Amino acid sequence: MTQPPPVSGPPGSGEPTGSTDGDGPGDATPHLLVMPSIEGAPPPMVWPGAEGAPAWAIPVSIPPGTRGYAVFIPLMPATTEAAPVAAGPPAPAPAVPAPRPAEATAAPAPTAVVGPEESIPTQTVAVTAADAAPPATAGAPAAPSAGTGTSAARPPATIVQQPAAAPLPAPYRIGVPSGAPAPYRGYQPVPRPPSFLDTRWPGPAPAQGRAVPLAVLAGALGLAFFVPLTRTGIGWFLGWLALTVAVVLAVRRTGAELPRADRRIRAGWAVAALALLSVLAFRNAWWLVTFCVLGALCCATLAIVGGRLVRSILFSLVAAPFAAFRGQPWVRGHLHAPANPHLARRVVGSAAATVAALIVFGALLSSADGAFSVMLGELVPEVNGGATFRWLLLAAVGGLCAVAAVYTLAAPPDLSTMDRSGTRRFGLVEWAPVISALTLLFGGFVAVQFTVLFGGQRHVLRTAGLSYAEYARSGFWQLVVVTMLTLAVLGGVARWARRDRAVERHLLRVLLGLLSVLSFVIVGSALSRMYTYQKAYSFTGERLFVMAFELLLGTVFLMILVAGLRWRGAWIPGTTVALAVVMLLGLAVLNPEDYAARRNIARYEQTGKIDAWYLRALSADATPALAGLPDPVRRCTLSWVAKDLDEPDPWHAWNLGRIRARAALDRAGPGAVGGPRDCRAADQFDLPKRRR
């Protein structure tokens, strides 16, 4: 059989010109490739399957006018079965066109690409005219052979690509056991890999019940009712205590089973948060109570999410706010309980009826008795636009905190992969020169510090050209930054430096130990500088806080030295956070603003110099000490705090510091409080502002 005639249309179109249904003339043999004769093009390939059999193809998109080839692969069953013997006369075998002499009769088996990293294996099968013909029936005459010789000329083999017999994974299976092809379902997208939320934090299963919604409601009402947003007071502690108790009661029924050690650690962080918020019932220094509130929130996130190492602790600070919004659908699912579908409506109606009854009967009883009216006025806050906004804001914050707590504790995230050890990729060539250079540099700095320490003020004046106090003040903040950067360097080297060989372990232990010791000396130098500066000028609460923070950093260096003995430092991050809590509680016990006021008063008694403008900006914590100053300094220092104490505190804003301050002002009398004129008169006792 000769090559099929050319087809009309662009080259490469896979449509034959002949028809196989008998309606018109044409070549009845289906071909895999039908195209015009082109010099160098491969010959047509005979269709290996039965006529009308389905084919499998990969749809592609090519630019118009591009000359290419389309290969159609027949769908074959995974296990071939013997075809039944035909009852009629055998059909003649289709002739296969002989290839041109210049063309190769065999080609390497191509692979149909189905994905970026997957392929469908194929196998090469040699098909001849005799193989393509059906088996002859018994007694039927043989078909005459083509040609003039005595023996039939066997046509050359044509290479046909068929799918491999080995089964392929879905959805790329070419055939099914029955031999029927699977319908084409279009493009099947590759599923995305599972995320961290899918594998490590899938969240709790949908649940129903009243405990979780009631805990969220209690947390919202607790913060809205107790917390005095514009003042410090015991309400901060009571509001958070109500939220904590509600969450604990809800989690006892719906929470996940945690190990005993983990439960104790989480309970410790919860107690630490309550302890920090209790500071607001005793102290008034704005900077101290701000750090206590932030520290309480950090402790609460550790109690909810967990975390013991640096990465998991940082993750908990982000995961808790994320859980507050992620857990809202889960909490709302508890309200659709089949046993009581109208629970939310009944609760809202009951709350509205309760509020209405209290308003009506409370107004009648308060108008009937004056003493009861005064007591009720102290208990019930004034209702206005600002108070309503404050209640709504605090209720939203309390509800979100409760949602984050119950959602996370019901199914805590798995932090094991986050806290795993990092790949130790740094060898001696990478880290040893850096640590050695820093050690030498720190050693030279420490040597100079000892020279200053033993040389005294005269040596400093002669060498640096500065006063001793100015020399102390000039380098404190630089040393604080050096200390923090050194901690980062030590942590990075300890995590990523290799310790496979003994020489690496010994050298790393020696260099990190020397660097930690020198850094501890630098911390001592920074503390000495700040204390010297405060003695020369004035003590302030903020400077005391900075000194306490620098002392905390020095303690971390000591912990690094202890951990380096046995290469066990996983306890350092959690211990550092716990020491930070202890630092804040220690400052609250010290009462830093009262301490700073008393130190400045003692220096005034010795030198006659005092910074009255700074002292009058102190909170009520320093009022008892300032009330003992002589006039006009006392009248200046008490002028601001007296105005703040004129307004009485509601019961939920009870504060020990303000109570003591009011008592001190009552003892001093109204003449002890002055104004701006007294402060201008107190300038004669002020310290020099140029710090020379």
Solvent accessible surface area in square Angstrom, and as a share of the most:
residue,aa,sasa,rsa
1,M,88,0.39
2,T,117,0.68
3,Q,60,0.27
4,P,18,0.11
5,P,74,0.47
6,P,89,0.56
7,V,15,0.09
8,S,108,0.70
9,G,52,0.50
10,P,95,0.60
11,P,55,0.35
12,G,19,0.18
13,S,32,0.21
14,G,42,0.41
15,E,127,0.57
16,P,84,0.53
17,T,69,0.40
18,G,17,0.16
19,S,44,0.28
20,T,65,0.38
21,D,100,0.52
22,G,71,0.68
23,D,122,0.63
24,G,33,0.32
25,P,134,0.84
26,G,48,0.46
27,D,31,0.16
28,A,68,0.53
29,T,22,0.13
30,P,49,0.31
31,H,25,0.11
32,L,13,0.06
33,L,13,0.06
34,V,8,0.05
35,M,10,0.05
36,P,31,0.20
37,S,74,0.48
38,I,43,0.22
39,E,162,0.73
40,G,71,0.68
41,A,10,0.08
42,P,67,0.42
43,P,43,0.27
44,P,10,0.07
45,M,48,0.22
46,V,13,0.07
47,W,33,0.11
48,P,38,0.24
49,G,23,0.22
50,A,75,0.58
51,E,120,0.54
52,G,79,0.76
53,A,35,0.27
54,P,65,0.41
55,A,47,0.37
56,W,62,0.22
57,A,41,0.32
58,I,66,0.34
59,P,100,0.63
60,V,117,0.67
61,S,113,0.73
62,I,106,0.54
63,P,93,0.59
64,P,138,0.87
65,G,88,0.84
66,T,68,0.39
67,R,145,0.53
68,G,25,0.24
69,Y,118,0.45
70,A,39,0.30
71,V,85,0.49
72,F,76,0.31
73,I,18,0.09
74,P,1,0.01
75,L,25,0.12
76,M,64,0.28
77,P,37,0.23
78,A,39,0.30
79,T,96,0.56
80,T,106,0.62
81,E,151,0.68
82,A,105,0.81
83,A,80,0.62
84,P,126,0.79
85,V,104,0.60
86,A,59,0.45
87,A,114,0.88
88,G,36,0.35
89,P,123,0.77
90,P,48,0.30
91,A,64,0.50
92,P,114,0.71
93,A,41,0.31
94,P,49,0.31
95,A,43,0.33
96,V,23,0.13
97,P,19,0.12
98,A,76,0.59
99,P,36,0.23
100,R,98,0.36
101,P,143,0.90
102,A,104,0.81
103,E,36,0.16
104,A,85,0.66
105,T,78,0.45
106,A,63,0.49
107,A,65,0.50
108,P,123,0.77
109,A,47,0.36
110,P,76,0.48
111,T,68,0.39
112,A,20,0.16
113,V,102,0.59
114,V,40,0.23
115,G,20,0.19
116,P,132,0.83
117,E,164,0.74
118,E,93,0.42
119,S,63,0.41
120,I,4,0.02
121,P,61,0.39
122,T,27,0.15
123,Q,72,0.32
124,T,69,0.40
125,V,47,0.27
126,A,61,0.47
127,V,28,0.16
128,T,14,0.08
129,A,16,0.12
130,A,59,0.46
131,D,89,0.46
132,A,47,0.37
133,A,31,0.24
134,P,65,0.41
135,P,89,0.56
136,A,78,0.61
137,T,30,0.17
138,A,110,0.85
139,G,84,0.81
140,A,31,0.24
141,P,118,0.74
142,A,97,0.75
143,A,76,0.59
144,P,129,0.81
145,S,68,0.44
146,A,91,0.70
147,G,66,0.64
148,T,149,0.87
149,G,59,0.57
150,T,154,0.89
151,S,90,0.58
152,A,66,0.51
153,A,85,0.66
154,R,160,0.58
155,P,38,0.24
156,P,56,0.35
157,A,40,0.31
158,T,25,0.15
159,I,27,0.14
160,V,1,0.00
161,Q,17,0.07
162,Q,34,0.15
163,P,14,0.09
164,A,30,0.23
165,A,68,0.53
166,A,63,0.49
167,P,96,0.60
168,L,26,0.13
169,P,96,0.60
170,A,83,0.65
171,P,87,0.54
172,Y,65,0.25
173,R,106,0.39
174,I,16,0.08
175,G,9,0.09
176,V,44,0.25
177,P,115,0.72
178,S,99,0.64
179,G,27,0.26
180,A,57,0.44
181,P,50,0.32
182,A,62,0.48
183,P,93,0.58
184,Y,158,0.60
185,R,183,0.67
186,G,29,0.28
187,Y,178,0.68
188,Q,85,0.38
189,P,93,0.59
190,V,108,0.62
191,P,115,0.73
192,R,169,0.62
193,P,107,0.67
194,P,94,0.59
195,S,49,0.32
196,F,65,0.27
197,L,58,0.29
198,D,72,0.37
199,T,75,0.44
200,R,80,0.29
201,W,3,0.01
202,P,93,0.58
203,G,14,0.14
204,P,25,0.16
205,A,76,0.59
206,P,130,0.82
207,A,40,0.31
208,Q,107,0.47
209,G,30,0.29
210,R,130,0.48
211,A,20,0.15
212,V,1,0.00
213,P,21,0.13
214,L,94,0.47
215,A,5,0.04
216,V,24,0.14
217,L,78,0.39
218,A,41,0.32
219,G,0,0.00
220,A,15,0.11
221,L,102,0.51
222,G,6,0.05
223,L,12,0.06
224,A,12,0.10
225,F,120,0.50
226,F,48,0.20
227,V,5,0.03
228,P,8,0.05
229,L,70,0.35
230,T,126,0.73
231,R,46,0.17
232,T,20,0.12
233,G,0,0.00
234,I,51,0.26
235,G,0,0.00
236,W,51,0.18
237,F,51,0.21
238,L,48,0.24
239,G,0,0.00
240,W,28,0.10
241,L,63,0.31
242,A,33,0.25
243,L,8,0.04
244,T,26,0.15
245,V,73,0.42
246,A,13,0.10
247,V,9,0.05
248,V,77,0.44
249,L,101,0.50
250,A,2,0.02
251,V,31,0.18
252,R,190,0.69
253,R,194,0.71
254,T,48,0.28
255,G,24,0.23
256,A,43,0.33
257,E,163,0.73
258,L,34,0.17
259,P,90,0.56
260,R,159,0.58
261,A,62,0.48
262,D,30,0.16
263,R,112,0.41
264,R,163,0.60
265,I,68,0.34
266,R,23,0.08
267,A,56,0.43
268,G,41,0.39
269,W,29,0.10
270,A,27,0.21
271,V,97,0.55
272,A,17,0.13
273,A,1,0.00
274,L,27,0.13
275,A,32,0.25
276,L,0,0.00
277,L,10,0.05
278,S,30,0.19
279,V,8,0.05
280,L,3,0.02
281,A,4,0.03
282,F,90,0.37
283,R,31,0.11
284,N,20,0.10
285,A,1,0.01
286,W,168,0.59
287,W,7,0.02
288,L,1,0.00
289,V,15,0.09
290,T,63,0.37
291,F,80,0.33
292,C,0,0.00
293,V,34,0.20
294,L,93,0.46
295,G,15,0.15
296,A,1,0.01
297,L,82,0.41
298,C,52,0.31
299,C,1,0.00
300,A,11,0.08
301,T,18,0.11
302,L,3,0.01
303,A,12,0.09
304,I,23,0.12
305,V,1,0.00
306,G,8,0.08
307,G,15,0.15
308,R,126,0.46
309,L,42,0.21
310,V,88,0.50
311,R,110,0.40
312,S,0,0.00
313,I,20,0.10
314,L,104,0.52
315,F,42,0.18
316,S,0,0.00
317,L,67,0.33
318,V,104,0.60
319,A,3,0.02
320,A,8,0.06
321,P,72,0.45
322,F,90,0.38
323,A,0,0.00
324,A,7,0.05
325,F,129,0.54
326,R,61,0.22
327,G,0,0.00
328,Q,53,0.24
329,P,78,0.49
330,W,27,0.09
331,V,13,0.08
332,R,128,0.47
333,G,29,0.28
334,H,2,0.01
335,L,59,0.29
336,H,136,0.61
337,A,16,0.12
338,P,105,0.66
339,A,103,0.80
340,N,25,0.13
341,P,84,0.53
342,H,95,0.42
343,L,23,0.11
344,A,42,0.33
345,R,175,0.64
346,R,149,0.54
347,V,54,0.31
348,V,103,0.59
349,G,41,0.39
350,S,69,0.44
351,A,54,0.42
352,A,61,0.47
353,A,64,0.49
354,T,73,0.42
355,V,84,0.48
356,A,53,0.41
357,A,46,0.35
358,L,124,0.62
359,I,115,0.58
360,V,83,0.48
361,F,129,0.54
362,G,17,0.16
363,A,61,0.47
364,L,112,0.56
365,L,102,0.51
366,S,26,0.17
367,S,94,0.61
368,A,85,0.66
369,D,72,0.37
370,G,55,0.53
371,A,80,0.62
372,F,66,0.27
373,S,43,0.28
374,V,99,0.57
375,M,95,0.42
376,L,47,0.24
377,G,52,0.50
378,E,114,0.51
379,L,86,0.43
380,V,80,0.46
381,P,46,0.29
382,E,136,0.61
383,V,105,0.60
384,N,72,0.37
385,G,60,0.58
386,G,55,0.53
387,A,13,0.10
388,T,55,0.32
389,F,140,0.58
390,R,40,0.15
391,W,66,0.23
392,L,117,0.58
393,L,76,0.38
394,L,10,0.05
395,A,27,0.21
396,A,55,0.43
397,V,63,0.36
398,G,0,0.00
399,G,10,0.10
400,L,53,0.27
401,C,33,0.20
402,A,0,0.00
403,V,9,0.05
404,A,5,0.04
405,A,4,0.03
406,V,1,0.01
407,Y,11,0.04
408,T,0,0.00
409,L,26,0.13
410,A,13,0.10
411,A,24,0.19
412,P,32,0.20
413,P,11,0.07
414,D,58,0.30
415,L,22,0.11
416,S,68,0.44
417,T,38,0.22
418,M,39,0.17
419,D,37,0.19
420,R,157,0.57
421,S,92,0.59
422,G,20,0.19
423,T,96,0.56
424,R,75,0.27
425,R,125,0.46
426,F,73,0.30
427,G,8,0.08
428,L,43,0.21
429,V,129,0.74
430,E,94,0.42
431,W,7,0.02
432,A,16,0.12
433,P,79,0.50
434,V,82,0.47
435,I,1,0.00
436,S,40,0.26
437,A,59,0.45
438,L,45,0.22
439,T,15,0.09
440,L,141,0.70
441,L,118,0.59
442,F,15,0.06
443,G,27,0.26
444,G,40,0.38
445,F,65,0.27
446,V,12,0.07
447,A,60,0.46
448,V,81,0.47
449,Q,21,0.09
450,F,96,0.40
451,T,67,0.39
452,V,19,0.11
453,L,113,0.56
454,F,163,0.68
455,G,38,0.36
456,G,27,0.26
457,Q,99,0.44
458,R,192,0.70
459,H,41,0.18
460,V,3,0.02
461,L,83,0.41
462,R,165,0.60
463,T,95,0.56
464,A,47,0.36
465,G,61,0.58
466,L,57,0.28
467,S,36,0.23
468,Y,63,0.24
469,A,12,0.09
470,E,35,0.16
471,Y,37,0.14
472,A,4,0.03
473,R,129,0.47
474,S,55,0.36
475,G,13,0.12
476,F,0,0.00
477,W,142,0.50
478,Q,109,0.49
479,L,11,0.06
480,V,12,0.07
481,V,83,0.47
482,V,49,0.28
483,T,3,0.02
484,M,95,0.42
485,L,112,0.56
486,T,6,0.03
487,L,34,0.17
488,A,68,0.53
489,V,48,0.28
490,L,4,0.02
491,G,41,0.40
492,G,19,0.18
493,V,16,0.09
494,A,37,0.28
495,R,68,0.25
496,W,88,0.31
497,A,0,0.00
498,R,102,0.37
499,R,48,0.17
500,D,116,0.60
501,R,134,0.49
502,A,50,0.38
503,V,82,0.47
504,E,9,0.04
505,R,84,0.31
506,H,110,0.49
507,L,65,0.33
508,L,0,0.00
509,R,75,0.27
510,V,84,0.48
511,L,19,0.09
512,L,14,0.07
513,G,21,0.20
514,L,88,0.44
515,L,0,0.00
516,S,0,0.00
517,V,72,0.42
518,L,30,0.15
519,S,2,0.02
520,F,84,0.35
521,V,43,0.25
522,I,4,0.02
523,V,3,0.02
524,G,37,0.35
525,S,15,0.10
526,A,0,0.00
527,L,34,0.17
528,S,58,0.37
529,R,24,0.09
530,M,10,0.04
531,Y,90,0.34
532,T,30,0.17
533,Y,8,0.03
534,Q,0,0.00
535,K,113,0.48
536,A,48,0.38
537,Y,13,0.05
538,S,2,0.02
539,F,12,0.05
540,T,11,0.06
541,G,0,0.00
542,E,71,0.32
543,R,53,0.19
544,L,19,0.10
545,F,31,0.13
546,V,24,0.14
547,M,37,0.16
548,A,21,0.16
549,F,62,0.26
550,E,0,0.00
551,L,106,0.53
552,L,19,0.09
553,L,13,0.06
554,G,1,0.01
555,T,45,0.26
556,V,11,0.06
557,F,0,0.00
558,L,78,0.39
559,M,16,0.07
560,I,35,0.18
561,L,50,0.25
562,V,89,0.51
563,A,10,0.08
564,G,18,0.18
565,L,124,0.62
566,R,190,0.69
567,W,51,0.18
568,R,158,0.58
569,G,34,0.33
570,A,66,0.51
571,W,104,0.36
572,I,27,0.14
573,P,22,0.14
574,G,20,0.19
575,T,46,0.27
576,T,35,0.20
577,V,37,0.21
578,A,41,0.32
579,L,53,0.26
580,A,30,0.23
581,V,13,0.08
582,V,92,0.53
583,M,29,0.13
584,L,14,0.07
585,L,53,0.26
586,G,40,0.39
587,L,11,0.06
588,A,10,0.08
589,V,126,0.72
590,L,84,0.42
591,N,11,0.06
592,P,1,0.01
593,E,7,0.03
594,D,18,0.09
595,Y,70,0.26
596,A,0,0.00
597,A,0,0.00
598,R,122,0.45
599,R,75,0.27
600,N,1,0.00
601,I,25,0.13
602,A,42,0.32
603,R,36,0.13
604,Y,31,0.12
605,E,134,0.60
606,Q,150,0.67
607,T,84,0.49
608,G,31,0.30
609,K,84,0.36
610,I,0,0.00
611,D,11,0.06
612,A,1,0.00
613,W,93,0.33
614,Y,47,0.18
615,L,0,0.00
616,R,26,0.09
617,A,63,0.49
618,L,13,0.06
619,S,25,0.16
620,A,5,0.04
621,D,6,0.03
622,A,0,0.00
623,T,0,0.00
624,P,30,0.19
625,A,8,0.06
626,L,3,0.02
627,A,15,0.11
628,G,67,0.65
629,L,4,0.02
630,P,72,0.45
631,D,73,0.38
632,P,35,0.22
633,V,1,0.00
634,R,52,0.19
635,R,70,0.25
636,C,0,0.00
637,T,1,0.01
638,L,0,0.00
639,S,5,0.03
640,W,124,0.43
641,V,11,0.06
642,A,10,0.08
643,K,151,0.64
644,D,79,0.41
645,L,10,0.05
646,D,114,0.59
647,E,105,0.47
648,P,107,0.67
649,D,37,0.19
650,P,54,0.34
651,W,87,0.31
652,H,14,0.06
653,A,0,0.00
654,W,101,0.35
655,N,1,0.00
656,L,60,0.30
657,G,4,0.03
658,R,10,0.03
659,I,73,0.37
660,R,99,0.36
661,A,0,0.00
662,R,58,0.21
663,A,41,0.32
664,A,3,0.02
665,L,24,0.12
666,D,116,0.60
667,R,184,0.67
668,A,32,0.25
669,G,21,0.20
670,P,132,0.83
671,G,47,0.45
672,A,0,0.00
673,V,46,0.27
674,G,19,0.18
675,G,18,0.17
676,P,91,0.58
677,R,190,0.69
678,D,22,0.11
679,C,0,0.00
680,R,149,0.54
681,A,46,0.36
682,A,0,0.00
683,D,66,0.34
684,Q,123,0.55
685,F,49,0.20
686,D,20,0.11
687,L,15,0.07
688,P,73,0.46
689,K,122,0.52
690,R,200,0.73
691,R,51,0.19
692,R,184,0.67
